[in-house]
Amino acid sequence: MRRITTLFYLALGVFIVSPASSFAETKWIDLPVSTGGAVKALLGIPDGIVKAPGVVYSHGTLVRRMGYEAAKSKGYDVADYVEALNKAGYVALAPVRDEGVLPDPNNARKGSVGKEPRPSLLAGIEQGIASLRAAVTYLRKHPTATGKVGAIGFSEGGLVTLWSLLNGLDANAAVLMSPATIRKAGRLNMKNASESDGFSDIKAPVLITLGEDDNPPILKGVKRRLIPKMKDEGVSLQTQLAYPGDHSWFWQVQPDHFSDIQAFLDQHLN
């Protein structure tokens, strides 16, 4: 996979991704959200595309808590998923949530990533729901729009995507990649989502993917709660639950995994 050269203009607070890759124009935009203000979102448009379906990628907790650059330095670069979606022929938009960012992610005295308080978690998930809804609206109005938009969410982004679907997200397909349970999130955790009465209103087909060595709470919550509930409620559901990796395996675009996602998106968005 070709590397994207990224220049970060700290004074302006704007990222500009170099168009060194010939397959896409990639840039950062400001995406207004209903929870207040705007979030940065990475937009990728394949070169030569006149019309194409759109896909929103919602990232995991690591990016929100540590920030884009710090997460990238640890091997989780949101731009990789935008690039992969562009190569697959989709216009891609990846909002980068900023609620709950640690003041110094590498300083234990400032609080470890695993000790985020509930109000911060709730604010992060709520901002994610607002960001996803805003991103879907943005792609539906984009000049390249075909009328179809998909949503992919990993970890906390998967939980965000689930709650968004339960709240009437207007998506044509959704992928939940190792969706987080986040028991500490209270009313917005997976247990409460799985007990929601909103599943009958989910019209989009859903694909759920897990790693065979994924986090135990995720394996338990998805297999024992979420999947049975979706099946009982008649959600159009596909599952792939034994990819050869743990939770962090999904930080990077894995060819076999992404080919399954692309096949699912192609089926429902093209």
Secondary structure as the mmCIF struct_conf table of DSSP 4:
data_model
#
loop_
_struct_conf.conf_type_id
_struct_conf.id
_struct_conf.beg_label_comp_id
_struct_conf.beg_label_asym_id
_struct_conf.beg_label_seq_id
_struct_conf.end_label_comp_id
_struct_conf.end_label_asym_id
_struct_conf.end_label_seq_id
HELX_LH_PP_P HELX_LH_PP_P1 ARG A 2 THR A 5
STRN STRN1 THR A 6 TYR A 9
TURN_TY1_P TURN_TY1_P1 LEU A 10 GLY A 13
STRN STRN2 VAL A 14 VAL A 17
TURN_TY1_P TURN_TY1_P2 PRO A 19 ALA A 20
BEND BEND1 SER A 21 SER A 21
TURN_TY1_P TURN_TY1_P3 SER A 22 PHE A 23
STRN STRN3 ALA A 24 PRO A 32
TURN_TY1_P TURN_TY1_P4 SER A 34 THR A 35
BEND BEND2 GLY A 36 GLY A 37
STRN STRN4 ALA A 38 PRO A 46
TURN_TY1_P TURN_TY1_P5 ASP A 47 GLY A 48
BEND BEND3 VAL A 50 LYS A 51
STRN STRN5 GLY A 54 SER A 58
HELX_RH_AL_P HELX_RH_AL_P1 THR A 61 MET A 66
HELX_RH_AL_P HELX_RH_AL_P2 TYR A 68 SER A 73
TURN_TY1_P TURN_TY1_P6 LYS A 74 GLY A 75
HELX_RH_AL_P HELX_RH_AL_P3 VAL A 78 LYS A 87
TURN_TY1_P TURN_TY1_P7 ALA A 88 GLY A 89
STRN STRN6 VAL A 91 VAL A 96
TURN_TY1_P TURN_TY1_P8 GLU A 99 GLY A 100
BEND BEND4 PRO A 103 ASP A 104
TURN_TY1_P TURN_TY1_P9 PRO A 105 ASN A 106
HELX_RH_3T_P HELX_RH_3T_P1 ALA A 108 LYS A 110
HELX_RH_3T_P HELX_RH_3T_P2 VAL A 113 LYS A 115
HELX_RH_AL_P HELX_RH_AL_P4 ARG A 118 LYS A 141
BEND BEND5 HIS A 142 HIS A 142
TURN_TY1_P TURN_TY1_P10 PRO A 143 THR A 144
BEND BEND6 GLY A 147 GLY A 147
STRN STRN7 VAL A 149 PHE A 154
TURN_TY1_P TURN_TY1_P11 SER A 155 SER A 155
HELX_RH_AL_P HELX_RH_AL_P5 GLU A 156 LEU A 166
TURN_TY1_P TURN_TY1_P12 ASN A 167 GLY A 168
BEND BEND7 ASN A 172 ASN A 172
STRN STRN8 ALA A 173 MET A 177
BEND BEND8 SER A 178 SER A 178
HELX_RH_3T_P HELX_RH_3T_P3 ARG A 183 LEU A 188
BEND BEND9 ASN A 189 ASN A 189
HELX_RH_AL_P HELX_RH_AL_P6 MET A 190 SER A 194
TURN_TY1_P TURN_TY1_P13 GLU A 195 GLU A 195
BEND BEND10 ASP A 197 ASP A 197
HELX_RH_3T_P HELX_RH_3T_P4 PHE A 199 ASP A 201
BEND BEND11 ALA A 204 ALA A 204
STRN STRN9 VAL A 206 ASP A 213
HELX_RH_AL_P HELX_RH_AL_P7 PRO A 216 GLY A 221
HELX_RH_PI_P HELX_RH_PI_P1 VAL A 222 LEU A 226
HELX_RH_AL_P HELX_RH_AL_P8 ILE A 227 ASP A 232
TURN_TY1_P TURN_TY1_P14 GLU A 233 GLY A 234
STRN STRN10 LEU A 237 ASP A 246
HELX_RH_3T_P HELX_RH_3T_P5 HIS A 247 TRP A 251
BEND BEND12 GLN A 252 GLN A 252
HELX_RH_AL_P HELX_RH_AL_P9 PRO A 255 LEU A 269
#
